[in-house]
Amino acid sequence: MKKAEFIGNIADSASLTKADADRAVSAVIGEITKCLANNDSLTIFGFGTFSTYARAEKKGRNPQDGSEITIPASTGIRFKPAKALKDAVN
């Protein structure tokens, strides 16, 4: 499902206009992004937990010429689904 279809479904189920649903979805995504950018975790009861983790710097190889390169440290994102979400899917 793409974002436009997702917004349409939310608009229909919540009796909102597509513009209002788009603003709501964008606001939720924006707040999740801000939370993760601050290295905070976010738990939505019955849905799951978003969190970040640190990836250490590591050595790698350039696939084009085989030379050794350093892959810089970065921050990864994890999502752990809640039991209720897992049960609903299964």
Backbone as a ProteinNet text record, in pm:
[ID]
protein_1_A
[PRIMARY]
MKKAEFIGNIADSASLTKADADRAVSAVIGEITKCLANNDSLTIFGFGTFSTYARAEKKGRNPQDGSEITIPASTGIRFKPAKALKDAVN
[TERTIARY]
84.9	0	89.9	54.5	130.2	65.6	138.4	92.7	-42.2	-63.6	-190	-308.2	-291.4	-398.6	-420.9	-312.9	-319.6	-398.3	-368.2	-438.4	-585.8	-615.7	-754.7	-831.2	-767.5	-831.9	-857.8	-762	-780	-892.1	-894.9	-1000.5	-1137.7	-1150.5	-1279	-1317.9	-1224.5	-1258.5	-1280.2	-1219.7	-1233.9	-1325.5	-1392	-1480.7	-1410.1	-1289.9	-1211.1	-1198.4	-1163.8	-1128.4	-989.2	-956.3	-822.8	-714.9	-743.2	-645.9	-620.9	-729.4	-713.5	-638.8	-672.1	-603.3	-456.1	-425.9	-286.7	-209.1	-270	-203.5	-181.2	-279.5	-266.4	-154.7	-152	-47.6	89.5	99.6	227.4	272.3	178.2	211.9	262.6	197.1	240.1	379.6	401.7	533.4	639.5	605.6	699.2	736.7	639.7	666.9	748.9	720.9	801.9	946	962.6	1096.1	1170.6	1103.4	1166.9	1210.8	1123.6	1152.9	1277.3	1283.1	1397	1523.6	1510.8	1627.6	1689.9	1610.2	1660.3	1706.2	1715.8	1755.6	1662	1535.6	1433.7	1361.5	1301.8	1217.4	1071.6	986.9	844.9	764.2	680.2	594.8	450.5	385.2	243	174.5	101.5	40.2	-45.3	-25.5	-101.1	-46.5	53	112.1	257.5	340.2	479.6	568.7	699.8	799.3	901.3	922	1027.3	1145.2	1266.7	1385.4	1504.2	1611.9	1733.9	1845.3	1948.6	2066.9	2188.7	2304.3	2428.4	2495.3	2531.7	2611.8	2755.8	2847.3	2987.9	3050.2	3158.1	3236.6	3295.7	3303	3360.4	3434.8	3514.4	3589.8	3505.6	3518.5	3448.1	3534.3	3480.3	3552.6	3470.3	3539.3	3476.6	3451.4	3325.6	3297.6	3353.4	3382.6	3432.4	3579.5	3659.6	3803.2	3864.6	3785.8	3835.3	3915.5	3931.6	4009.6	3932.9	4009.5	3948.1	3897.7	3776.4	3718.4	3668.4	3648.3	3591.3	3446.1	3357.8	3215.5	3190.2	3145.2	3132.9	3024	3038.4	2936.9	2806.4	2695.4	2565.4	2462.7	2344.1	2234.4	2131.2	2092.4	1990.2	1857.8	1751.9	1617.5	1560.4	1498.3	1432.9	1284.6	1205	1063.9	1033	979.7	939.4	787.6	720.1	573.5	521.4	409.5	344	275	249.3	183.7	47.7	-25.9	-158.1	-147.3	-45.9	-26.2	13	103.1	143.6	23.6	-58.8	-176.8	-276.8	-292.3	-386.2	-340.6	-209.1	-155	-160.8	-136.7	-137.4	-274
-116.7	0	123.6	218.1	343.2	447.4	555.4	657.8	716.6	741.3	800.9	709.1	580	484.4	476.7	478.2	476.8	597.6	715	838	829.4	776	758.5	667.3	558.3	465.7	532.1	610.5	681.3	784	856.6	956	889.8	774.9	704.3	652	587.8	525.7	627.8	745.8	847.3	962.2	950	1054.8	1190.1	1188.3	1309.6	1336.5	1459.4	1486.1	1428.2	1405.3	1353.1	1452	1581.5	1683	1676.1	1660.2	1649.4	1521.4	1411.7	1285.1	1295	1363.1	1381.6	1461	1568.3	1648.2	1565.4	1483.6	1400.7	1297.6	1229.9	1129.7	1196.2	1309.9	1381.7	1425.6	1468.1	1509.1	1390.6	1276.3	1156.9	1114.2	1108.9	1070.7	1170.9	1298.7	1401.8	1387.4	1358.2	1342.6	1217	1107.9	986.6	1016.2	1087.2	1122.5	1208.1	1309.8	1395.9	1315.2	1226.9	1144.2	1058.9	993.3	907.8	989.4	1108.9	1194.7	1237.8	1243	1276.3	1152.4	1038.4	909.8	865.8	906.3	859.9	741.6	658	551.9	597.1	538.4	573.3	444.5	431.8	314.5	356	289.7	310	181.6	190.2	72.5	-1.8	-131.5	-214.9	-215.7	-132.8	-126	-169.8	-100.9	-140.6	-28.6	-54.8	40.1	69.5	198	244.4	284.1	244.9	284.1	295.2	355	369.2	288.4	258.9	191.9	241.7	231.8	280.3	167.9	198.1	106.5	155.3	69.2	107.2	122.5	199.9	211.8	74.6	39.9	-90.2	-81.5	-182.4	-191.3	-265.1	-224.5	-289.8	-288	-336.4	-338.7	-269	-191.3	-128.4	-239.1	-264.9	-374.7	-352.4	-227.4	-200.3	-233.7	-200.8	-224.9	-309.5	-349.4	-436.5	-366.4	-234.2	-163.5	-157.3	-152.2	-146.2	-4.6	4.8	134.6	129.4	245.1	254.1	298.5	217.2	251	326.3	451.6	532.5	482	518.8	486.6	556	493.6	552	506.9	561.2	525.5	446.2	331	248	263.9	219.6	228.3	87.3	60.7	-68.8	-45.9	-146.2	-146.6	-283.2	-285.9	-411.4	-410	-496.2	-495.6	-544.9	-488.4	-530.1	-664.5	-734.2	-864.6	-852.8	-747.2	-728.7	-717.8	-648	-635.6	-770.1	-841.7	-974.1	-1068.3	-1065.1	-1152	-1115.9	-987.4	-943.9	-988.3	-992.3	-1031.9	-1183.5	-1255.3	-1402.6	-1450.1
0	0	0	-81.4	-88.1	3	28	122.2	81.6	-47.7	-92.9	-61.6	-82.9	-52.7	98.6	174.8	320.6	371.3	318.1	356.8	319.3	202	160.3	254.6	297	390.9	525.5	572.8	699.8	687.2	576.7	554.3	557.5	492.4	489.8	627.8	698.2	826.2	938	927.7	1032.6	991.2	876.8	824.7	816.5	758.8	738.3	589.4	556.8	417.6	394.6	268.7	238.8	281.3	270.1	311.4	462.1	540.5	686	723.5	658.1	684.8	647.4	537	494.6	599.1	651	754.6	881.2	917.3	1037.6	1021.2	907.4	882.4	879.8	813.6	807.7	946.7	1030.6	1166.9	1248.6	1236.7	1310.1	1265.1	1134.6	1082.5	1128.1	1126	1170.6	1317	1401.2	1544.4	1572.1	1501.5	1516.6	1475.4	1365.3	1316.3	1417.9	1474.7	1575.3	1696.7	1741.4	1858.1	1832.7	1717.7	1685.3	1662.2	1605.4	1583.3	1715.5	1822.2	1955.9	2032.1	1963.6	2023.3	2134.9	2127.2	2220.8	2158.1	2242.2	2188.3	2199.8	2118.4	2116.8	2121.2	2223.8	2236.5	2214	2120.5	2094.8	2139.8	2250.4	2310.7	2208.5	2198.7	2106.8	1965.5	1937.7	1803.5	1806.6	1886.2	1896	1944.4	1941.1	1989.1	1880.3	1854.3	1764.8	1852.5	1814.6	1890	1795.6	1847.4	1768.8	1834.1	1756.6	1809.5	1732.7	1796.1	1734.9	1656.2	1533.8	1452.3	1459.2	1494.5	1505.2	1366.5	1362.3	1238.8	1207.6	1079.2	1043.5	911.4	887.2	762.1	659	534.6	425	301.1	192	64.9	-41.4	-124.8	-239.9	-342.3	-380.2	-472.8	-613.8	-649.1	-784.3	-799.9	-697.6	-713.7	-602.3	-503.5	-397.9	-289.9	-298	-196.8	-64.8	44.7	176.3	202.9	258.4	292.8	436.8	495.3	629.3	616.1	669.7	670.4	801.2	794.2	916	1010.9	1137.3	1237.2	1198.6	1233	1201	1304.3	1293.3	1382.3	1303.5	1357	1294.1	1366.4	1302.4	1360.1	1370.7	1484.3	1505.8	1533.6	1495.4	1531.9	1589.1	1711.5	1774.1	1786.1	1710.5	1715.9	1850.9	1892.6	2016.4	1994.5	2103.2	2094.7	2026	2055.2	1994.2	1842.4	1792.8	1648.1	1588.2	1655	1605.6	1599.7	1705.2	1709	1599.6	1570	1466.3	1327.8	1306.4	1176.4	1159.5	1267.7	1259.4	1285.5
[MASK]
++++++++++++++++++++++++++++++++++++++++++++++++++++++++++++++++++++++++++++++++++++++++++

